[in-house]
Amino acid sequence: MGDASKAEERRKELGRIKTGKLIEAQDKQRKDNLASLSLLRGSMLSFTGDKGTLSYQNRVRKIAMLEKSLLNNPTFTEHELVKTSIPFLYSKDSDIIIRTGDMHILRGKPYEIISLNFKRREFTSKPLCETQNAKGEDNTTRLHGIKDDNTFAHFSQPDKAERKFLSVIHTKEFYRHFNRELQKKHYHTHLRCAVYNGFHPPFFASSGEGMLVIEEARYWNYFHNDSSKTLNPFSDVDISAMRSLANNGIETSIRYKLEDFSSFFSFCIPELSYLLYEAIPQEEELDALSA
């Protein structure tokens, strides 16, 4: 009985390994096909010759083959991309599909992609924040340079509401919006962008003693850049956890900033604003601390 059980477990393990290798191969094929399709669509966009030539028709057939292969690949989910002939750049290293109208974060600030250069493998973006717009600072980014910026984030075809929201993601205005879903979705990106631009909002975590940790995100991009270890105040689940942790006590080295932090959340999360306000040291506590 024991031998049969071990044999069955071994068969299952081999099955998992086989499935994992298959998925890995399919994912590699997806990336290769996207890279090839990007180049071919780009070359077709600039083609000015005779479309009846054999070389042109061969490109058309190859595009059709790549599109069919992608549609049949279970690791590929961007089916709308294949159903249209829209040109796009593809960063194989970062696995990002880039189109005009997308938004991205570069050096902590928001940009909108306005043009693609297929020959040079780069894209040009216009800044969306007011100070940059005043200077007309369009930016050109090479695909291989994306991974060098620890604040880089990409947003595919955001709608009007998300576009407006992302334009202030690096500022205090992030907390003055009333779209809780967007705040929840982009909170950790906000922390990275804010710190890069000299704005240091609070972040929240659980201490080893089960208390609520509140610290300034001054060194977020260097030491704390791990969303799995921090609590998202715009998540209902996390705000409930923060309330429970706060009942056990609050651990912070920046009590003198809690009043400012309380004001950040007064518009969007009054409950958290009150929790922070309650943690502000009273006069007798401050006297004791300074004694």
N, C-alpha and C positions, 0 to 999 in steps of 0.2 A: 504493500500500500504506500509506504514511504517513498519507494523508488518511482512509482507511477506519479506521485504528487510532484516530486522533484523534476521528472521529465516534462510534466505539463507546465510547470513554472519556467523551465528552460525554453520550451517552445514559445511561451508568451514573451519571454525576454528577447528571443531571436526575432519574433514578430515586431516588437517595439523598435528594435535596432533597424530592421529592414524598412519599417515605416519612416523612421527618422531620416535614414539615408535617402529615401525616395523624396521626402519633402525638401531636404537639402538640395538635391539635384534639380527639383522643379523650381525652387527659388533661384538657383543660379541661372537656370534657363530663362526665367522671367527677367532677371536683371540684364542678361545678355541681349535678349530680344528688345527690351525697352531702349537700351543704348543704341542698338542698330536702327530701330524704328525712328528714334529721335533724329539721327543723322540723315536717314533717307528722307524723312518729311522736310527737314531743313533744306536739303539739296533740291527737293521738288519746288520748294517755295521760291527759290531764286532762279529756277530754270527758265530760260528764255528761248531755247532752241525749238527744233521740230519735234513735236510730241508723237510723231509717227515713227520715229527711229527705233531701231531694235534696242538700243541702250536705255532709252526712256521707258519702253514697254517692259523691259526686264526689271527696272526699278519698281514699276507699278505692280508687277507680279510678286516681287520680293516683299513689298509692303503688305500685300494681301496675305501672303504666307505668314509673315510675322504677326499680323493682327489675328489671324485664325489660331496660331499657336498660343498667343496670349489669352484669347478667349477660352481656350481649352485647358489652360493651366490653372489648377485650383488655388495657387498662391497669388494669382493676379485678381484684384477686385475692382480696379479702375476701368470698368467696362465702357463707361461713357467716353473715355479717352480714345478707345478703339472705334467706337461707332461714329466718330467724327474725324475730320482730316486736320484738326487743329494742331499746329506745330508746337513742339515743347522741347525743352532741354531736360536732360536726365543726368543727375549726379549719381553715378554707380556707387561711389564710396559712401555717400550719405543716404542713398536710396530715396532721393527726392525728385519728384516730377515738377518742373517749373514752367509756368505759362504766364503770358502777360495777364495782368489783372490780379495775380497772386500778391500777397503781402509777405514781408519777412522782417526779421529783426537783425540789425547789424550794428555791432558796437553799442548795443543797448537802446537803439532808436528804431522806430518803425519806418518802413519804406514800402512803396508800391512798385511792382515790376512793370516797366513800360515798354521794354524791347528786349529781344533775344538776338544774340550773335552766334550762329551755329559754327561758323568757321573758326572763331576764336574760343568757343565754348565758354561764353560769358553772358551776363545779363546786366541791363542798366535799370536802375530804380530811381524814383523820385522820393524825396523825404516827405513825410506826412506831418511832422510836428512844425509848429509855427516858426520857431527860430531858424530851423534849417530852410524852410520854404522861403524865408526872407532873403536868404543868401543864394538861393537857387543851386543848392549843392546836390546835383544828380550824382549817383555813385555807380561805378562799374565793378562787378564782382566776377571773378573767375570761379568756375565750378570747383576746382581743386582747392580753393581758398576757404570754402565754407567751413570745413572741419577745424580750421585754425581759430575760429571765433567762438568762445565758450558761451556767448549770449545769442548765437544764431538760432533762430526759430523760423519755421516756414508755415504759412497759412494758405491753403489752397482755395482760391475763389471765394473769399469771405463775402457775406451779404452786406448790405448797407449798414445795418446796425452793428455788426461785428467790426466792420472797417472803421467806423467812427470810434468804437470802443478801443480798438487796438492803437489808434493814433495817440492815445494818452496813456498807454500801458506803462510807461516809464516814470509817471508823475503821480502826485497826490490825487489828481482827478480820477484815478483808478477807483478810489473809494467813494466818489461822489456819484457814480452811476448806480442805477437801480436794477440792472440786469444781473441777477444773482447767478444765473447759469454761466454767463460769460466770465463773471468774476471767479467763480469756482474753477472753470476750465483753464483760465490763464493766470491764476494766482502765483504759481511758482515761476512762471516766465516773468511776471511782474517783478518779483523779488530780484531776479538776475538783472533785469533792465534798470530797475531803480538804483541798485547799488552801483552799477557801472556809471550811472549819471549823478552820483553823489547824494542820492536821496536814500535814507536808511529806515525803512518801515520796520515794524516788529515782525518776528516770526514766533511760532508756538510749537512746543514739543512736550513730551512726557519725561519727567526726571526718573532716575533709578528708584527714587523713594515714592513714586506715584503722585508727585505734585505737578502742577502746571508750570512749565518753563516759559518765560517771556524774555526774549532777548532782541537786541537791535540787529538787523540784517547787514551790519557794516561789513562783515567778512564772509557773507553768504557765498559768493562766487569762489572762495578759496577753501573754506572749511566745512560749510553746512549744506552744500549744493546736493542734497539728497531728499527728494520729495517724499520718499517712503518713510523717513524718520521725522517728518514735520507734520503738523496738523494744519488742515486747510480750514480757516474760519468761515468760508463760504459753503462748506459742506455740512449738511444737517447732522450727519453721523459724527463728524469731527467736532462740531460745536457742542454736541451732547457730551462727547468725551472730555472736552475742555472744561465744561461745567463740573463734571464729576471730579476731575483732577484738581480744579480750583478749590473744591470743598476740602481737600487734603492740605491745601496751602499753595502759595505761589512762590516760585523761586526765580529771582531776577537780580541782575547787577545794575539795573537802570531804572530804579523806582522814580528817580527824578524826572523821567521822560514819560511816565505812565499817563499823565494828564494830556500830553500831546497825542499819545497813541489812542487814548480814549476818544479824542475828537475825530480821529480818522474814521472810526466806525460809527459815529453818531448818526450818520446819514443812512448807512447801509445795514448795520447790525446793531441796533440799539442795545440789545441784550449784552453783547460783548463790550460795548462802550461802557455800560454800567459796571460790568465785572471789573474792567480795568480801573474805572474811577474808584471803586470800592477798595482797590489794592493800593491807592495812593497813600503814602505815609501821612499821618496826622501830625500836628505840630509837636505833640509830646514825643512821638516816635522820632521825629527829626532831631529834637533836642537830645534824645538818648543816643542817637547815632553820632551826633557831633561831640558828645561829652567825652 
